[in-house]
Amino acid sequence: MKRKIKKICAVFVIIVLLPYIITIFMNGKSIEANQDGKNGYIKVKTESGTKEVPLKEYCIGTLAKEISVDFEEEALKAQAVIVRTTIYKKIEEQGEKAVMTERFFTKSDMKNQWGRSAFQKNYKKLERVWNETDGQVVMYNGQLAMVPFHQLSNGKTRIGKEVLGTDEYPYLQMKECPKDVEADGQMESKLIKAAGAQITSQDSAGYVTGVKVGEETLNGETFRDTYGLLSSCFELQKFEGKMRVTTKGIGHGLGMSQNTANEMAKEGKQYDEILQYFYEGTEMKEVAEILLNVE
């Protein structure tokens, strides 16, 4: 256990606490740092191959892609801590082989998304959010937590054990998200070519866990991906030789609902309160605090 914690801390030291060192070694590998001392580099898979990208650039680009920049800053801060936790967890688990495969927005992407006139203002907003949560991660039982999120729930989030089939994430419990029901995009209908599809099982939050299509039974997420659905919470209805699918929410429904996080921020909740609501029983830790507690 002590070795595991030390390994995590070593990663944190590399990425956060020793930025002024040009080259830092851990387990025989080197991670380059900028001369200005603000960014380490991480490996990222892109369309043109794997390349090294400044850590901060990748993190802000990930934040820009994953959540609306128009959201309240406390909601953005909660998402920033999620981004940092997820990235550090992958590095801790994979070590020198870690390659980030999730797509992120480059500055060019951000300009296309927001428009050039809004780029500077929006980028500074995300940079401020990132800096104000600097070094903060979500921990559970001394380990970096798995912190899933989604855009919009069906009105409640899902229980981790039901979705993942393990007791490893007891902090992923059902949470009420009443304002998600009223949000834009809550319901969508589309026709698909799966006239014989039948829902065979659902979890306690109402998300589909099993669908029979012909002789094959798919889980809800596979069915969602196969037919390009917004959510795995859906109803099926036969219609003119096809199947009408009506979805509720956007995303898998596990962990933090970004829409509810934003509504909580509007009500005056701080980002740590938002994270504690969705990941009950976890702790938000500072890197320096983790290091001080290691013997």
KAQUI-V46937 format. One line per field, one symbol per residue. ss: DSSP state (H for helix, E for strand, - for the rest). psi: psi as a letter, one per 40 degrees, with the letter a starting at -180 (. if undefined). A space follows every 50 residues. Layout:
ss = ???
psi = ???
This chain:
ss = -HHHHHHHHHHHHHHHH-----EEEE--EEEEE------EEEEEEE--EE EEEEHHHHHHHHHHHH------HHHHHHHHHHHHHHHHHHHHHHHHH--E ------HHHHHHHH-HHHHHHHHHHHHHHHHH---EEEEE--EE----EE -E---E---HHHHH-----------E-HHH------EEEEEE-----EEE EE-----EEEEEE--EEE-HHHHHHHH---E--EEEEEE--EEEEEEE-E E----EEHHHHHHHHH----HHHHHHHH----EEEEHHHHHH---
psi = ddddddddddddddddefeehdhhhhfeiihiiideedhaiihhhideah ihhhdddddddddddeiheeiidddddddddddddddddddddebeehhh ehiihiddddddddiddedddddddddddddeehehihihfeihihgiii dhieeiiihddddefieegeegihhhgdeddeihediiiihigfdeihhd iiaeeeihehhhhbeihiidddddddefidiehiihhhhfeahhhhihih aeehahhdddddddddeeiiddddddddgheiihiiddddddeh.
